[in-house]
Amino acid sequence: GAWPQMSQSARIALMSEVVDKLLLRREEMANVLMHEIGKNYKDAYAEVDRTITFIRSCVEEMESGWGVESRSWKNGVVAYIRRSAIGVILALGPANYPLNETYAMIIP
């Protein structure tokens, strides 16, 4: 797929676009959480805001070098670590925090 082949800067740009779109639909998403699962006003907006904050944190981490190769030494063993996108995933979110928990599985 396209995502695993994309450069890190392109992924950062797309994730930043997701944040922008979530901000534009913040009220709509909070209303869905209130109507679909019975969250109160405060908790619904808190979940949307926490999700946005989480994605921003992931973007900041990526900008600081996440995804590059690193080395780790332990007990005389050297481990080379390289993070990369895998592709399509399945995420089943819990009923009490469907938005935040789903994004928390997908975004990193």
Phi and psi in degrees as GROMACS dihedral restraints (atoms count N, CA, C in turn):
[ dihedral_restraints ]
;  ai    aj    ak    al  type     phi  dphi    fc
    3     4     5     6     1   -70.5    20    10
    4     5     6     7     1   -40.2    20    10
    6     7     8     9     1   -58.8    20    10
    7     8     9    10     1   -49.4    20    10
    9    10    11    12     1   -64.0    20    10
   10    11    12    13     1   -25.0    20    10
   12    13    14    15     1   -87.5    20    10
   13    14    15    16     1   -10.2    20    10
   15    16    17    18     1   -75.5    20    10
   16    17    18    19     1   147.3    20    10
   18    19    20    21     1   -70.5    20    10
   19    20    21    22     1   159.9    20    10
   21    22    23    24     1   -61.4    20    10
   22    23    24    25     1   -39.6    20    10
   24    25    26    27     1   -65.1    20    10
   25    26    27    28     1   -34.2    20    10
   27    28    29    30     1   -69.0    20    10
   28    29    30    31     1   -38.8    20    10
   30    31    32    33     1   -64.4    20    10
   31    32    33    34     1   -42.1    20    10
   33    34    35    36     1   -59.9    20    10
   34    35    36    37     1   -44.1    20    10
   36    37    38    39     1   -61.9    20    10
   37    38    39    40     1   -42.5    20    10
   39    40    41    42     1   -67.6    20    10
   40    41    42    43     1   -40.4    20    10
   42    43    44    45     1   -67.4    20    10
   43    44    45    46     1   -35.6    20    10
   45    46    47    48     1   -65.6    20    10
   46    47    48    49     1   -35.5    20    10
   48    49    50    51     1   -65.7    20    10
   49    50    51    52     1   -37.7    20    10
   51    52    53    54     1   -60.1    20    10
   52    53    54    55     1   -44.6    20    10
   54    55    56    57     1   -59.7    20    10
   55    56    57    58     1   -46.2    20    10
   57    58    59    60     1   -58.6    20    10
   58    59    60    61     1   -42.4    20    10
   60    61    62    63     1   -70.3    20    10
   61    62    63    64     1   -37.1    20    10
   63    64    65    66     1   -63.6    20    10
   64    65    66    67     1   -40.0    20    10
   66    67    68    69     1   -62.9    20    10
   67    68    69    70     1   -39.3    20    10
   69    70    71    72     1   -65.7    20    10
   70    71    72    73     1   -29.7    20    10
   72    73    74    75     1  -109.6    20    10
   73    74    75    76     1    19.2    20    10
   75    76    77    78     1   -54.1    20    10
   76    77    78    79     1   -50.1    20    10
   78    79    80    81     1   -63.9    20    10
   79    80    81    82     1   -44.1    20    10
   81    82    83    84     1   -60.9    20    10
   82    83    84    85     1   -43.3    20    10
   84    85    86    87     1   -66.9    20    10
   85    86    87    88     1   -40.0    20    10
   87    88    89    90     1   -63.8    20    10
   88    89    90    91     1   -40.6    20    10
   90    91    92    93     1   -63.4    20    10
   91    92    93    94     1   -38.4    20    10
   93    94    95    96     1   -63.1    20    10
   94    95    96    97     1   -43.9    20    10
   96    97    98    99     1   -62.0    20    10
   97    98    99   100     1   -36.4    20    10
   99   100   101   102     1   -68.7    20    10
  100   101   102   103     1   -43.3    20    10
  102   103   104   105     1   -79.9    20    10
  103   104   105   106     1   -37.6    20    10
  105   106   107   108     1   -80.2    20    10
  106   107   108   109     1   -39.3    20    10
  108   109   110   111     1  -123.5    20    10
  109   110   111   112     1     6.0    20    10
  111   112   113   114     1    78.0    20    10
  112   113   114   115     1    23.0    20    10
  114   115   116   117     1   -69.8    20    10
  115   116   117   118     1   148.6    20    10
  117   118   119   120     1   -79.9    20    10
  118   119   120   121     1   169.7    20    10
  120   121   122   123     1   -53.8    20    10
  121   122   123   124     1   -52.1    20    10
  123   124   125   126     1   -60.5    20    10
  124   125   126   127     1   -46.9    20    10
  126   127   128   129     1   -69.1    20    10
  127   128   129   130     1   -35.7    20    10
  129   130   131   132     1   -64.6    20    10
  130   131   132   133     1   -47.7    20    10
  132   133   134   135     1   -67.1    20    10
  133   134   135   136     1   -35.3    20    10
  135   136   137   138     1   -62.9    20    10
  136   137   138   139     1   -39.6    20    10
  138   139   140   141     1   -67.1    20    10
  139   140   141   142     1   -42.8    20    10
  141   142   143   144     1   -62.1    20    10
  142   143   144   145     1   -46.5    20    10
  144   145   146   147     1   -65.0    20    10
  145   146   147   148     1   -39.8    20    10
  147   148   149   150     1   -64.3    20    10
  148   149   150   151     1   -37.9    20    10
  150   151   152   153     1   -64.5    20    10
  151   152   153   154     1   -44.9    20    10
  153   154   155   156     1   -61.5    20    10
  154   155   156   157     1   -44.5    20    10
  156   157   158   159     1   -62.0    20    10
  157   158   159   160     1   -41.3    20    10
  159   160   161   162     1   -61.5    20    10
  160   161   162   163     1   -46.2    20    10
  162   163   164   165     1   -64.1    20    10
  163   164   165   166     1   -41.6    20    10
  165   166   167   168     1   -59.6    20    10
  166   167   168   169     1   -40.3    20    10
  168   169   170   171     1   -63.5    20    10
  169   170   171   172     1   -40.1    20    10
  171   172   173   174     1   -63.7    20    10
  172   173   174   175     1   -41.7    20    10
  174   175   176   177     1   -61.7    20    10
  175   176   177   178     1   -45.8    20    10
  177   178   179   180     1   -60.3    20    10
  178   179   180   181     1   -41.2    20    10
  180   181   182   183     1   -64.6    20    10
  181   182   183   184     1   -41.4    20    10
  183   184   185   186     1   -63.7    20    10
  184   185   186   187     1   -40.2    20    10
  186   187   188   189     1   -66.3    20    10
  187   188   189   190     1   -25.1    20    10
  189   190   191   192     1   -87.8    20    10
  190   191   192   193     1     4.1    20    10
  192   193   194   195     1   120.1    20    10
  193   194   195   196     1     4.9    20    10
  195   196   197   198     1   -59.3    20    10
  196   197   198   199     1   138.9    20    10
  198   199   200   201     1    98.9    20    10
  199   200   201   202     1    -9.1    20    10
  201   202   203   204     1   -88.6    20    10
  202   203   204   205     1   163.6    20    10
  204   205   206   207     1   -71.3    20    10
  205   206   207   208     1   147.6    20    10
  207   208   209   210     1  -143.2    20    10
  208   209   210   211     1   165.7    20    10
  210   211   212   213     1  -122.2    20    10
  211   212   213   214     1   147.5    20    10
  213   214   215   216     1  -135.9    20    10
  214   215   216   217     1   131.1    20    10
  216   217   218   219     1  -110.9    20    10
  217   218   219   220     1   131.8    20    10
  219   220   221   222     1  -152.4    20    10
  220   221   222   223     1   126.0    20    10
  222   223   224   225     1    51.8    20    10
  223   224   225   226     1    40.6    20    10
  225   226   227   228     1    78.4    20    10
  226   227   228   229     1     4.7    20    10
  228   229   230   231     1  -107.0    20    10
  229   230   231   232     1   132.6    20    10
  231   232   233   234     1  -102.1    20    10
  232   233   234   235     1   127.6    20    10
  234   235   236   237     1  -113.6    20    10
  235   236   237   238     1   130.5    20    10
  237   238   239   240     1  -101.2    20    10
  238   239   240   241     1   124.9    20    10
  240   241   242   243     1  -117.1    20    10
  241   242   243   244     1   130.1    20    10
  243   244   245   246     1  -135.6    20    10
  244   245   246   247     1   120.1    20    10
  246   247   248   249     1   -90.6    20    10
  247   248   249   250     1   140.1    20    10
  249   250   251   252     1  -153.1    20    10
  250   251   252   253     1   158.5    20    10
  252   253   254   255     1   -70.7    20    10
  253   254   255   256     1   143.3    20    10
  255   256   257   258     1   -96.9    20    10
  256   257   258   259     1   -45.3    20    10
  258   259   260   261     1   133.7    20    10
  259   260   261   262     1  -140.2    20    10
  261   262   263   264     1   -70.2    20    10
  262   263   264   265     1   138.3    20    10
  264   265   266   267     1  -134.1    20    10
  265   266   267   268     1   164.6    20    10
  267   268   269   270     1  -113.4    20    10
  268   269   270   271     1   130.8    20    10
  270   271   272   273     1  -129.7    20    10
  271   272   273   274     1   122.6    20    10
  273   274   275   276     1  -109.3    20    10
  274   275   276   277     1   111.3    20    10
  276   277   278   279     1   -90.0    20    10
  277   278   279   280     1   150.9    20    10
  279   280   281   282     1   -71.3    20    10
  280   281   282   283     1   159.8    20    10
  282   283   284   285     1   -69.3    20    10
  283   284   285   286     1   -27.1    20    10
  285   286   287   288     1   -82.9    20    10
  286   287   288   289     1   -25.4    20    10
  288   289   290   291     1  -138.2    20    10
  289   290   291   292     1    62.3    20    10
  291   292   293   294     1   -65.3    20    10
  292   293   294   295     1   -38.5    20    10
  294   295   296   297     1   -72.5    20    10
  295   296   297   298     1   -56.5    20    10
  297   298   299   300     1   -62.9    20    10
  298   299   300   301     1   -47.0    20    10
  300   301   302   303     1   -67.9    20    10
  301   302   303   304     1   -35.0    20    10
  303   304   305   306     1   -66.2    20    10
  304   305   306   307     1   -48.7    20    10
  306   307   308   309     1   -63.6    20    10
  307   308   309   310     1   -34.8    20    10
  309   310   311   312     1   -65.3    20    10
  310   311   312   313     1   -25.3    20    10
  312   313   314   315     1   -84.4    20    10
  313   314   315   316     1   -34.4    20    10
  315   316   317   318     1   -83.7    20    10
  316   317   318   319     1   -46.1    20    10
  318   319   320   321     1   -64.6    20    10
  319   320   321   322     1   -47.9    20    10
